[in-house]
């Protein structure tokens, strides 16, 4: 991810703090880029849902990308709800 800027929306920062997910783990998730959903056809900019882990605890990162300025915007970070996501945290129920 050399040369790529990561910007966090205020909402994402709030959720990271609330859910006790470190920004280094979010960055690691972005580097690994385990994309579980791609919203690029639905949005004006490429947008993705990425799976990450804080220890063994999964979390999701919603990103928006601006390839022209070489930026990834972290829109939000959340813990997948068991009633909405299967145990693998990759598949919706």
N, C-alpha and C positions, 0 to 999 in steps of 0.2 A: 504494500500500500504506500509505496514511496511516492511522495508528491501529492497525495490525496489529502485534502482537508476534511476533517470531520467536524461538523457543526451540530450542536444539540439545541433543539427547541426548548423553550422554558418548560413546556409540558413534560418533555422527556427527562429533563433534570429533576423535576418534581417527582416523577414516577421512579426514577433510579434511586433517589434518596428514600422514598417511602418503602420501596421493596428491597432496600439494602443490597443492591446490585452494583458492583464496582464498575467504574468507567473503563478500567483495564479489561474486565471481562466482556464489556460491550465491544470494545475495540477488537478483542480477540475473536468475538463472534463475527464481526465485520471482515476480519482478515480471513477466517475460515470460509465464510460466506456459504453456509449451509442453508440455501434458499428453499423454503418450503411452499411459498406461494409467490407468484410474480404478477403484479398488478400493472405492469407497464402498458398494456393495451387499454387500460381503463383510465389512466392518468396522463396529464400532459408531459410529465417527466418519468423516467424509469423509477418504479417503486417496487419494493420487495418486502416480504416477511421472512426474517432470518431467525434460525434457531441458535441459541447460545446456552451455555451452562455456567452457573455459579456453583462450583463443586459438582454435586450430583443433581442440583435443582435446575430444571430447565427454565428458560425465559425466552420471550420473543422480542425481536427488535423490528419495528417498522421503519423503513428508510425511504427517502426520496433522493434521487441522484441527479446531479447537474453535470453531465460530462463535459460541457464547454468550459466550465470553471474548475473542473476536477474536484468537485465537492460531493460529499455524502452528508445528507441531513438526517439526523436521527429524530424521527417524529415522535415516537413513544417507545416505551419499554414496559412489558408486562409479563406476569406469570400466567401461563395458559391455564384456564379454569378446567378442572377435571370433568365438569358437566358439558363442556363445549369441545374438548380435545381428548383424543384417545390417549392411552398411557404413554405412547411414544412421543407425544407432544408435537407430532408432525402431521397428524391426520385429524380432520374435524369429525365430530360425531354426527 
